[in-house]
């Protein structure tokens, strides 16, 4: 008797499953198709991104080779083209290299390109800071001290990555513009910072020796 009941229960379950399948089979099949398509699309996207990165890497190396061969105009053009179409990581590097190549022929033109990078928030804070420092370095011999102060104001913050270089630039700019007080201010800041690199500290001490002695009160 129990076997008969089991057979009836099995038949009922089979009938219920058949009804569910008839009702929802299209939905189930559609869901499976979507899952397969999504996985395939993601794999395809990963492949395309990897291909773009590989192509960008090869193009970057070729542009770098042009630079090493002193073909700066060609290298600048190659880096500029790469910056316009490369994936984000290579794009910023290419922009920085294009600015460096431009600086080889015209420091002011290079500084302008670095300024553009520094003003672009999409490249990220550290890249912006690096661009500011490089632009300031190119203009150190021609810009006034007030201009250098404005350019490097954010870079001299206590925790800034490039604070040591920024202070040295400001000290040099003040010295070249005959502002002894400002030069001494930045040289003192360099000397008092325990994290100042040894090489930079030595240069600061050499510049300090060129300043006139402090007047006695």
N, C-alpha and C positions, 0 to 999 in steps of 0.2 A: 504493500500500500504506500509506504513511504517513497518507494522508487517512482510510483506513479505521480505523486505530488512533486517530486524533484523534477520529473520530466515536464510537468505543467508549468512549474516555476521557470524552468529554463526556456520554455517556449514563450512565456510571457515576456521574459527579459529580452529574448531575441526579437520579439515583435516591437518592443519599446525602442530598442536600439535601431531597428529598421526605420521606425517612424522618425526618430531623432536625426538619423542620417538623411532621410528623404527631405526633412525640413531644413537642416543646417549644412548639408554637404557643400552647397555652393559657397557659403560663408567660410567654411573650413578650407576649401580648396583655394579660395581667394586669399585667405590669410597666409597659407603656405607659399603661394606665389609671391606675395608681398615680402615675406621673410627672405625667400631665396633672392628676390630682386634687390632687397636692401643689402644683403650680404655681398652679392655680386657688385652692387654699386660702390660699396665701401672698399672692396678689394680693388676695383677699378680706379677709384680715387687715390688710394694709396700708391698704386702703380704709377699713375700719372704724376703724382707729387714727387715720387722718387726719381722718375725720369727727368722732371723739370730741375730737380736739385742737382742731378748728375750733369745735365747739360749746362746749368749755371756754373757748376764747379769747373768744368772744362773751359768754359768761356772766360772765367775769372783767371785761370792759370795762363791762358793765352795772352790776356791783357797784361798780366804781371810780367810775362816774358818780354812783351814789347817795352815795358818800362825799364826792365833790366838791360835792354839793348839801347837805352837812351832815345827810344822813339816815343817821346812823351806826348806829342800831339795825337799819334795813333792810339796810344794807351788811354789817353783821356777820352777819346771818342768811343773806344771799346768799353771802358768802365761806365761811361754815360749811358750807352745803349743797354748795358747789362742792368744798370740801376732802374731803367724804365720798365723792364719786363721780367726781371728775376724774382724768385721767391723772396719773402720778406727778409730772411737772414742775409742772403747775399746782396739784397738791394741796398741795405745800409752800408755794408762793407764797400760795395762798388761806388757809392756816393762819396765816401771818405777818400777812396783811392782816386776818384776823378778829381776831387778838390786838390789832392796832393800833386797830381800831374799838372793841373792848371797852375798851381803855385810855382812849378818849375819854370814856367814861361812868364808868369805875371803874378807876383805875390798878392796884389790887391784882388785879382780875379779869383785866386784860390781862397782868400779870406772871405770873399762874398759867398762862395759855395759852402764854406764851413758855416758861415752865418745862417745860411738857409737850413742847413741840417740842425743847427742849434735851436732854430725857431720851430722846428717840426716836432711836435709832441709825440707823434706816432713812432718815432725811432727809439724812444726810451730815454730815461734820465741820464744814464752813464754815457751813452753815445752823444747826447746833447752836450754834456759837460766836456767831453773830449773834443768835440767840434769847437766849442768856445775857446778852449786852451790853444788849439792849433791856429785858429783865426787870430787870436791875440799874439801868438808867437810870430806870425807873418807880418804883423803890423807894429811890432815892438819898436823898430827903428824909425817909423814914420808917424805913429800916432802920438798925441799928447798924453800927458799923465792922466788928465781927467777922463779921457776916452778909455784908457786902459782900466781905470778904476771902475767905470761903468760896465765894461765888458766882463771884468773878473770879480765883480761884487759877490755873486753867488758862489763862486769857486773858492773863496777864502774862508768859508764857514769851517768851524773846528772839525767837523766830521767829513768834510768834502774829500772825495778821492784824490783830487788834484790840487789840494790846498797848498802843498809845498811848492809846486811849480808856479802856481798863481802868485804866491808871495814873492818868489824870486823875480818873476816878471815885473811885478809892481815895484820892487826895489830897484831893478835896473831902469825901468821907465822913469821913476822919480829921479834917479841919479843922472840920467841923460837929459832930463829936463831941469836940472839944477835945483831940485827940491830936496835939499839935504835932510830936512826934518822928516819928510815922508819916507825917504830912503832908509834912514836910521830906524824908523818905526817898523818897517817890514823886515829889516835885517835883525832887529831885536826879536820879532815874532818868530823868525826862523831859528834863532839861537835858543829861544826858550821852549821850543817844541821838542820834547824828547823823542818824537818819532821822525824827526827830520832825517832824510837819508844822508849818510856820511859825505858823499860827493857834493851834494848841494850845500851842506854845512860848510865845507871847505871853500866853495866858491863864494858863499856869503861872507866868510871871514876875510877873504881876499878883497872883496868889494868894500867891506867895513874899513879896511886899512887905507883905502883910497879917500875916505871921507875926512874932512877937516876935523880936528879934535873938538870935543864939546867944550864950549866956552865956560870958564869957571865963573861962578856967581860971586 
